[in-house]
């Protein structure tokens, strides 16, 4: 046996003898998923389906505040009557200068507009509420709406910081600290006034948004 091989073997044996707990912890914490296009690490107690899930859905009831907001045209909007419109309502929280999750959230609304309109007969509302009201003027929101080719059923709202914070708290959508970049990727949808809200946590593709919308309305996929 060559001296170099013996030397390397002695080092490996010594490490194994002195670090058994560490080796077991690493092996017990992470396992390698079956070969795909790239390797994916999965915790032992996590199923493959849970690891691949992009979003979660819960049904919740919220008591929303009676606040006044401003739309992209500069008009005043009373939140509660606005949400109590006939037909489905979908809500997201975004801000115009966001370069991370907001464009993805808004893209799901944008790409699904035609289908959502067909399923509701035009009696639905998409509502994007700015969490950066000090920067998001009506003009900023109009530009944002144009960027995502928003149709007549899609509304963009801003307001004073206190009103927006009250809405965030009511939807249990507040984020840690004062950095708006850490806001949550949430979509809320409700079939009709008085119905339970469908709270979707995570980023949705067009197909996933339409699927959840149809599930809410009791329509077949």
Buried (B, 14 or more C-beta within 10 A) or exposed (E): EEEEEEEEEEEEEEEEEEEEEEEEEEEEEEEEEEEEEEEEEBEEEEEEEEEEEEBEBEEEEBEBBEBEBBBBEEEEBEBEEBBEBEBBBBBBBBBBEBEEBBBBBBBBBBBBBEBBBEBBEEEBBBBBBBBBBEEBBBEBBBBBBEEBEBBEBBBBBBBBEEBBBBBBEBBEBEBEEEEBEEBBBBBBBBBBEEBEBBBBBBBBBBEBBBBBBBBBBEEEE
